[in-house]
Amino acid sequence: MEEYKDISGVKVKLATLKKDVENVSNIQERLDSAIDKLTDVSTSIKSMLAVHEEKIQRQEKLDEIIFDKIRDRADEIESVYKDLSKEIELSEKRLLCEIKTLKVDIGSRVGILEKYRWIIMGGALVIGWILSTNFKTIIEMMS
């Protein structure tokens, strides 16, 4: 009888071992499936990273081109600014010279007009004095 107990115990142990092997087999199949899925995900991630890396490189090249153009435009603007500053400075100097010339010219003309004004005023005073002192004689000559 004890032999039967040992055999039934062994059978029970064998049945549990079979179940355990089946469970391990199921777990192994699931792990294989998970590994396959992870491999697929890893491959797709690698391809996405490659595409993004390529896009980043293209964008960096475009950025470099844009920055070069901005630097070129800044240099052009600076040279145009310098040229305009020089032209404005020259125009300002020419205008100041013209204003000084006009000032001298107008000053000499005003001086001449003032001289004539004083001459005319002096002549008028002399004529007025002569007329006032000889007014009676002049009226008698006219009549």
C-alpha positions in Angstrom: 0.0 0.0 0.0 2.7 2.3 0.7 3.9 1.6 -2.7 0.7 2.9 -4.1 1.0 6.0 -2.0 4.4 6.6 -3.4 3.2 6.0 -6.9 0.2 8.2 -6.5 2.4 10.9 -4.9 4.7 10.6 -7.8 1.8 10.8 -10.2 0.6 13.9 -8.4 4.0 15.4 -8.5 4.3 14.4 -12.2 0.9 16.1 -12.9 2.0 19.3 -11.2 5.3 19.2 -13.0 3.4 18.8 -16.3 1.2 21.8 -15.4 4.3 23.8 -14.4 6.0 22.9 -17.7 2.8 24.0 -19.6 2.7 27.2 -17.6 6.4 27.8 -18.3 5.8 27.0 -22.0 2.9 29.5 -22.1 5.0 32.1 -20.3 7.9 31.4 -22.8 5.5 31.9 -25.7 4.3 35.1 -24.3 7.8 36.3 -23.7 8.7 35.3 -27.3 5.7 37.3 -28.5 6.6 40.3 -26.3 10.2 40.1 -27.6 9.0 40.1 -31.2 6.7 43.1 -30.5 9.6 44.9 -28.7 11.8 44.2 -31.7 9.2 45.6 -34.1 8.8 48.7 -31.9 12.6 49.1 -31.7 12.9 48.9 -35.4 10.2 51.4 -36.0 11.7 53.7 -33.4 15.1 53.4 -35.1 13.6 54.3 -38.5 11.7 57.3 -36.9 14.9 58.5 -35.3 16.7 58.3 -38.6 14.0 60.3 -40.3 14.0 62.9 -37.5 17.8 63.1 -37.6 17.7 63.7 -41.3 15.1 66.5 -40.8 17.2 68.0 -38.0 20.2 68.1 -40.3 18.3 69.7 -43.1 16.9 72.3 -40.7 20.4 73.0 -39.4 21.6 73.5 -43.0 18.7 75.9 -43.6 19.4 77.7 -40.4 23.0 78.1 -41.4 22.0 79.5 -44.8 19.5 81.9 -43.2 22.1 83.1 -40.7 24.6 83.7 -43.5 22.0 85.7 -45.5 21.2 87.7 -42.3 25.0 88.4 -41.8 25.3 89.5 -45.5 22.3 91.8 -45.2 23.7 93.3 -42.0 27.0 94.0 -43.8 25.2 95.5 -46.7 23.1 97.7 -44.4 26.2 98.8 -42.5 28.0 99.8 -45.8 24.9 101.6 -47.0 24.7 103.4 -43.6 28.3 104.5 -43.9 27.9 105.7 -47.4 24.7 107.7 -46.5 26.4 109.1 -43.5 29.3 110.4 -45.6 26.9 111.8 -48.2 24.8 113.5 -45.5 28.0 115.0 -43.9 29.2 116.3 -47.3 25.8 117.8 -48.1 25.7 119.4 -44.6 29.2 120.9 -45.2 28.1 122.2 -48.6 25.0 123.7 -47.2 26.9 125.4 -44.4 29.4 126.9 -46.9 26.5 128.1 -49.0 24.8 129.7 -46.0 28.0 131.4 -45.0 28.4 132.7 -48.6 24.9 134.0 -48.6 25.4 135.6 -45.2 28.5 137.5 -46.4 26.7 138.4 -49.7 23.6 139.6 -47.9 25.7 141.4 -45.3 27.6 143.4 -48.0 24.4 144.2 -49.8 22.7 145.4 -46.6 25.9 147.5 -45.8 25.6 149.2 -49.2 21.9 149.8 -48.7 22.6 151.3 -45.2 25.3 153.5 -46.7 22.9 154.8 -49.4 20.2 155.3 -46.7 22.5 157.5 -44.7 23.6 159.4 -47.7 20.0 160.0 -48.7 19.1 161.0 -45.2 22.0 163.4 -45.0 21.1 164.9 -48.4 17.5 165.3 -47.3 18.7 167.1 -44.1 20.9 169.4 -46.2 18.1 170.2 -48.6 15.7 170.7 -45.7 18.1 173.1 -44.0 18.7 175.0 -47.2 15.0 175.2 -47.8 14.3 176.4 -44.3 16.9 179.1 -44.3 16.2 180.3 -47.9 12.5 179.5 -48.0 11.4 183.1 -48.6 14.0 183.6 -51.4 12.9 180.4 -53.1 9.2 181.4 -52.9 9.9 184.8 -54.3 11.9 183.2 -57.2 9.0 181.0 -58.0 6.5 183.7 -58.1 
